[in-house]
Amino acid sequence: MKINKYNIIIVFTCSILFGQHISTKRPISTYSIVAYDENTNELGVAVQSHWFSVGFLVPWVKAGVGAVATQSFVKVDYGPEGLALMEKGMSPKEALQTLIKKDEGEAVRQVAMVDIKGNVAAHTGDRCIQYADHFTGKHFSVQANLMDKSTVPKAMAKAFRNTEGDLADRMMAALEAAEKEGGDIRGKQSAAMVIVSGEPTGIDWKDTKLSLRIEDHPNPLDELKRLIQVHRAYQHANMGDHYMETNEIEKALKEYDMASQFYPENPELPYWQAVSLTTAGRVDDALPIFNEVFSRNPKLKTLTPRLVKSGLLPDDQAILKRIMEQ
C-alpha cells in the first residue's frame, strides 16, 4: 500500500506518480479478503500488512451494503465511495469500474468489493509490484501484492472455502494460509478484521459485530486470532450482564460460563458467574469459584461488598460473610 497526501498526515518523502503525490518510496504490501456469509448475511474484511496500522486504511464495511478492501498504492476513496455507490444500487463491478475510470493511478491500485447479495469484483493494476494478483470466488475475493510467492491468493481462497466455522474463522484461515505460503516478502507488522451484522439497524455501533486492529506486533496474525477469542468471551459476558439486568439468572449463568471457556486467563469472567450463582440462591456452588477468583485477583474480593448496594448481590450479611471468608 502506498499512501498519498490526502490519506495520512505524516509524509516521509514524496514523488510524483500519475499526477499524484505519493508518500515514501515503497508500497505497503498487503494481503486481504472481502467476504459475504450467505448463512448470516454478515459482511467482512480481514487484512495483514507490513505497514503500521493497516486497519486504518484498507477495510471498509457497511451492514446491508457491502465491503471493500483498498490497498497497494492505496487510495482510500475507493472504500467510502465504493460503499456509497453500492448503496445506491450499483453492483460491485459497476462501482469498481466507475471509480477506476476516474483514477489516473489505477495501474498501481488493488481493490476488491463484495455486496450484500454476494456479488464480487476485484482489480489489480498492471503496475502493482510483483507478486500481485487477486482471486474471486463465490461470495469472496482475496488479493495480495508484493508477496514472496505468486501462489498466495489461491492458497487464501482454498483455506476460506475449506474452513468450517463462522465468517471470522474462515477469514482468519485465509490470512493464516497467506502467511504459510510465504506472505509479504518483507515481513509482517499489522492486521485487522471487521465484520458487520446481517441485520442492519443503520446505527454503526450496533451493526458492528467485530472490529479488531493490531497496529504493530511481531506476530500480528497470532495476536488477531487471540483477540477474536477474547472478543467472543466478552460477547457472552455482555449477554450475561443483560440477562442479569432482566433477572434471567439461568441464562446469565450460561453466558458467563461460555465467556470463561473462551477466555480462561481472565478471572473476572468466572467472578461474574459466581455473582450470578449467588443471586440465584446457589451460594454453595458460587463459593469455590469465589475462592479461586480471589486467589487470582484479590482486588475482586475488595470489590465484592460494593455490589450489594448496586443490587448485584443479596443484601444479606450472612451470605456476604461466607463469600468474604473465601
C-alpha positions as CSV (number, residue, x, y, z in Angstrom):
1,M,0.0,0.0,0.0
2,K,1.3,3.5,-0.9
3,I,-0.3,6.5,0.8
4,N,-1.0,9.8,-0.9
5,K,-1.0,13.1,0.9
6,Y,-4.8,13.0,1.4
7,N,-4.7,9.7,3.2
8,I,-2.3,10.3,6.0
9,I,-0.8,13.3,7.8
10,I,2.7,12.0,8.2
11,V,4.6,12.2,5.0
12,F,8.2,11.0,4.7
13,T,9.3,11.6,1.1
14,C,7.2,12.5,-1.9
15,S,7.4,11.7,-5.6
16,I,5.1,12.3,-8.5
17,L,3.3,9.3,-9.9
18,F,0.4,9.5,-12.4
19,G,0.0,13.2,-11.5
20,Q,-0.5,12.5,-7.7
21,H,1.8,13.0,-4.8
22,I,2.7,9.6,-3.2
23,S,4.5,9.4,0.1
24,T,7.5,7.2,0.7
25,K,9.5,5.2,-1.8
26,R,7.9,1.8,-1.1
27,P,4.4,0.5,-1.1
28,I,2.6,-1.2,1.8
29,S,2.5,-4.9,0.7
30,T,-0.8,-6.4,1.8
31,Y,-3.0,-9.4,1.6
32,S,-6.7,-9.3,2.4
33,I,-10.1,-10.9,1.9
34,V,-13.6,-9.4,1.5
35,A,-16.4,-11.8,2.0
36,Y,-20.2,-12.3,2.4
37,D,-21.7,-15.0,4.6
38,E,-24.8,-16.3,2.9
39,N,-26.0,-18.0,6.1
40,T,-25.9,-14.9,8.3
41,N,-25.8,-12.1,5.7
42,E,-22.7,-10.8,7.5
43,L,-20.1,-8.9,5.6
44,G,-16.4,-8.7,6.5
45,V,-12.9,-7.7,5.6
46,A,-9.6,-9.1,7.0
47,V,-6.1,-7.9,6.2
48,Q,-2.5,-8.2,7.1
49,S,0.3,-5.9,6.0
50,H,3.9,-4.9,6.6
51,W,2.9,-1.4,7.5
52,F,1.8,0.3,10.7
53,S,-2.0,0.4,11.4
54,V,-3.2,-1.2,8.2
55,G,-6.8,-1.4,9.7
56,F,-7.0,2.4,9.5
57,L,-6.9,2.4,5.7
58,V,-7.7,-0.9,4.0
59,P,-11.1,-2.2,5.4
60,W,-14.4,-0.5,4.7
61,V,-17.7,-2.2,5.5
62,K,-21.3,-1.2,5.9
63,A,-24.1,-3.5,7.1
64,G,-26.7,-4.3,4.4
65,V,-24.5,-2.8,1.7
66,G,-21.1,-4.3,1.1
67,A,-17.4,-4.5,2.0
68,V,-14.3,-3.0,0.3
69,A,-10.5,-3.6,0.6
70,T,-8.3,-0.9,-0.9
71,Q,-4.6,-1.5,-1.0
72,S,-1.3,-1.4,-2.9
73,F,-0.6,2.3,-3.6
74,V,-3.7,2.9,-1.6
75,K,-6.4,5.4,-2.5
76,V,-8.7,5.4,0.5
77,D,-11.5,6.9,-1.5
78,Y,-12.3,3.5,-3.0
79,G,-13.6,2.5,0.4
80,P,-16.3,5.1,1.3
81,E,-17.1,5.9,-2.3
82,G,-17.4,2.2,-3.3
83,L,-19.8,1.7,-0.4
84,A,-21.8,4.7,-1.4
85,L,-22.2,3.6,-5.0
86,M,-23.2,0.1,-3.9
87,E,-25.8,1.6,-1.5
88,K,-27.3,3.4,-4.5
89,G,-27.8,0.1,-6.3
90,M,-24.6,-0.4,-8.3
91,S,-23.1,-3.9,-8.4
92,P,-19.5,-4.2,-7.1
93,K,-18.4,-4.5,-10.7
94,E,-20.2,-1.3,-11.7
95,A,-19.0,0.6,-8.7
96,L,-15.4,-0.5,-9.1
97,Q,-15.3,0.4,-12.8
98,T,-16.8,3.8,-12.1
99,L,-14.1,4.6,-9.6
100,I,-11.3,3.1,-11.8
101,K,-12.3,5.3,-14.8
102,K,-11.7,8.5,-12.8
103,D,-8.5,7.3,-11.2
104,E,-5.3,8.3,-13.0
105,G,-3.3,6.0,-10.8
106,E,-5.5,2.8,-11.3
107,A,-2.4,0.9,-12.6
108,V,-1.0,0.8,-9.1
109,R,-4.2,0.2,-7.2
110,Q,-5.5,-3.1,-5.8
111,V,-9.2,-3.1,-4.8
112,A,-11.9,-5.7,-4.1
113,M,-15.6,-5.3,-3.4
114,V,-18.4,-7.6,-2.3
115,D,-22.1,-6.6,-1.9
116,I,-25.0,-7.8,0.3
117,K,-26.0,-10.2,-2.5
118,G,-22.6,-11.8,-2.5
119,N,-21.5,-10.3,-5.9
120,V,-17.8,-9.6,-6.1
121,A,-15.4,-7.6,-8.2
122,A,-11.6,-7.0,-8.0
123,H,-8.9,-5.0,-9.7
124,T,-5.1,-5.5,-9.6
125,G,-3.4,-2.7,-11.6
126,D,-0.8,-3.9,-14.1
127,R,1.9,-1.8,-12.3
128,C,1.3,-3.3,-8.8
129,I,4.6,-4.7,-7.6
130,Q,5.2,-8.4,-8.2
131,Y,3.8,-10.7,-7.0
132,A,0.4,-9.1,-7.1
133,D,-2.8,-10.8,-8.0
134,H,-6.4,-11.5,-6.9
135,F,-8.7,-14.5,-6.9
136,T,-12.5,-14.2,-6.8
137,G,-14.9,-17.0,-5.7
138,K,-18.4,-17.4,-4.6
139,H,-19.2,-14.5,-2.2
140,F,-15.5,-13.6,-1.7
141,S,-12.4,-12.1,-3.2
142,V,-8.8,-12.5,-2.0
143,Q,-6.0,-10.2,-3.1
144,A,-2.3,-9.7,-2.4
145,N,0.6,-7.6,-3.6
146,L,4.4,-7.7,-3.0
147,M,4.2,-11.3,-1.9
148,D,7.0,-13.8,-1.6
149,K,5.2,-16.2,-4.0
150,S,2.6,-15.9,-6.7
151,T,0.6,-18.7,-5.1
152,V,-0.7,-16.6,-2.1
153,P,-4.2,-15.7,-3.4
154,K,-5.1,-19.3,-4.4
155,A,-3.9,-20.6,-1.0
156,M,-6.1,-18.0,0.7
157,A,-9.1,-19.0,-1.4
158,K,-8.6,-22.7,-0.7
159,A,-8.4,-22.0,3.0
160,F,-11.5,-19.8,3.1
161,R,-13.5,-22.4,1.1
162,N,-12.4,-25.4,3.2
163,T,-12.6,-24.0,6.7
164,E,-15.6,-24.7,8.9
165,G,-16.9,-22.1,11.3
166,D,-18.3,-18.5,11.2
167,L,-17.1,-15.7,9.0
168,A,-14.3,-14.7,11.4
169,D,-12.9,-18.2,11.5
170,R,-12.9,-18.5,7.7
171,M,-11.3,-15.1,7.1
172,M,-8.7,-15.9,9.7
173,A,-7.9,-19.1,8.0
174,A,-7.4,-17.2,4.7
175,L,-4.9,-14.8,6.4
176,E,-3.0,-17.7,8.0
177,A,-2.8,-19.5,4.7
178,A,-1.3,-16.4,3.1
179,E,1.4,-16.3,5.8
180,K,2.1,-20.0,5.5
181,E,2.5,-19.6,1.7
182,G,5.2,-17.0,2.3
183,G,3.2,-13.9,2.8
184,D,4.7,-10.4,2.5
185,I,8.2,-10.6,1.1
186,R,9.4,-8.1,3.7
187,G,7.7,-9.5,6.8
188,K,4.7,-8.7,8.9
189,Q,3.5,-5.9,11.1
190,S,-0.2,-5.1,11.5
191,A,-3.6,-6.8,10.9
192,A,-7.3,-6.1,11.2
193,M,-10.7,-7.7,10.9
194,V,-14.1,-6.0,10.6
195,I,-17.4,-7.8,10.5
196,V,-20.9,-6.2,10.3
197,S,-24.3,-7.7,11.1
198,G,-26.6,-9.3,8.6
199,E,-29.5,-7.5,10.3
200,P,-28.6,-3.8,9.8
201,T,-30.1,-1.2,12.0
202,G,-28.5,1.8,10.3
203,I,-26.6,2.5,13.6
204,D,-22.9,1.8,13.0
205,W,-22.0,0.7,16.6
206,K,-25.0,-1.6,16.7
207,D,-24.2,-3.1,13.3
208,T,-20.5,-3.7,14.0
209,K,-20.2,-7.3,15.3
210,L,-16.4,-7.4,15.4
211,S,-13.8,-4.7,14.9
212,L,-10.2,-5.5,15.8
213,R,-7.0,-3.8,14.8
214,I,-3.4,-5.0,15.6
215,E,-1.5,-1.8,15.0
216,D,2.1,-3.0,15.4
217,H,3.1,-6.5,16.5
218,P,5.9,-9.1,15.7
219,N,3.2,-11.7,15.1
220,P,0.0,-9.8,14.1
221,L,-2.0,-12.8,13.0
222,D,-1.4,-14.7,16.2
223,E,-2.5,-11.6,18.2
224,L,-5.5,-11.1,15.9
225,K,-6.6,-14.7,16.4
226,R,-6.2,-14.4,20.2
227,L,-8.3,-11.2,20.3
228,I,-11.0,-12.9,18.3
229,Q,-11.3,-15.4,21.1
230,V,-11.3,-12.6,23.7
231,H,-13.9,-10.8,21.7
232,R,-16.2,-13.9,21.8
233,A,-15.7,-14.2,25.5
234,Y,-16.9,-10.7,26.1
235,Q,-19.8,-11.1,23.7
236,H,-21.0,-13.8,26.1
237,A,-20.1,-11.8,29.2
238,N,-22.2,-8.8,27.8
239,M,-25.1,-11.1,27.3
240,G,-24.7,-12.4,30.8
241,D,-24.9,-8.8,32.1
242,H,-28.0,-8.3,30.0
243,Y,-29.7,-11.3,31.5
244,M,-28.7,-10.2,35.0
245,E,-30.5,-6.9,34.3
246,T,-33.6,-8.7,33.2
247,N,-33.4,-11.2,36.2
248,E,-33.0,-14.2,33.8
249,I,-30.4,-15.8,36.1
250,E,-30.1,-19.2,34.4
251,K,-29.5,-17.6,31.0
252,A,-26.9,-15.3,32.6
253,L,-25.1,-18.3,34.1
254,K,-24.8,-20.0,30.8
255,E,-23.4,-16.9,29.1
256,Y,-20.8,-16.3,31.9
257,D,-19.8,-19.9,31.7
258,M,-19.3,-19.6,27.9
259,A,-17.3,-16.4,28.5
260,S,-15.0,-18.2,30.9
261,Q,-14.4,-21.0,28.4
262,F,-13.3,-18.6,25.7
263,Y,-11.0,-16.6,27.9
264,P,-10.0,-18.7,30.9
265,E,-7.0,-16.5,31.6
266,N,-9.2,-13.7,32.9
267,P,-10.6,-14.3,36.5
268,E,-13.2,-11.6,36.2
269,L,-15.3,-13.7,33.9
270,P,-15.9,-16.6,36.3
271,Y,-16.3,-13.9,39.1
272,W,-19.5,-12.7,37.5
273,Q,-20.6,-16.3,37.1
274,A,-20.2,-16.7,40.9
275,V,-22.1,-13.4,41.5
276,S,-24.9,-14.8,39.3
277,L,-25.0,-18.1,41.2
278,T,-25.2,-16.2,44.5
279,T,-28.1,-14.1,43.2
280,A,-29.8,-17.3,42.1
281,G,-29.6,-18.7,45.6
282,R,-26.9,-21.2,44.7
283,V,-24.3,-19.9,47.2
284,D,-22.7,-23.3,47.8
285,D,-21.9,-23.5,44.1
286,A,-20.6,-20.0,44.0
287,L,-18.2,-20.2,46.9
288,P,-15.5,-22.4,45.3
289,I,-15.5,-20.0,42.3
290,F,-15.1,-17.0,44.5
291,N,-12.2,-18.8,46.3
292,E,-10.3,-19.4,43.1
293,V,-11.0,-15.9,41.7
294,F,-9.9,-14.2,44.9
295,S,-6.7,-16.1,44.9
296,R,-6.0,-15.0,41.3
297,N,-7.1,-11.4,41.8
298,P,-7.5,-10.1,45.4
299,K,-8.9,-6.8,44.1
300,L,-12.1,-8.6,43.1
301,K,-12.5,-9.5,46.8
302,T,-12.3,-5.8,47.7
303,L,-14.9,-5.1,45.0
304,T,-17.4,-7.7,46.2
305,P,-19.1,-5.8,49.1
306,R,-19.8,-2.9,46.8
307,L,-22.0,-5.0,44.6
308,V,-24.7,-5.2,47.4
309,K,-25.7,-1.5,47.0
310,S,-26.0,-1.9,43.3
311,G,-28.3,-4.9,43.7
312,L,-25.9,-7.3,42.1
313,L,-25.6,-9.3,45.4
314,P,-28.2,-10.0,48.0
315,D,-28.4,-7.6,50.9
316,D,-27.6,-10.4,53.3
317,Q,-24.7,-10.1,55.7
318,A,-24.6,-13.8,56.4
319,I,-24.1,-14.6,52.7
320,L,-21.6,-11.8,52.3
321,K,-19.6,-13.1,55.2
322,R,-19.4,-16.5,53.7
323,I,-18.2,-15.0,50.4
324,M,-15.6,-12.8,52.1
325,E,-14.2,-15.8,54.0
326,Q,-13.1,-17.4,50.8
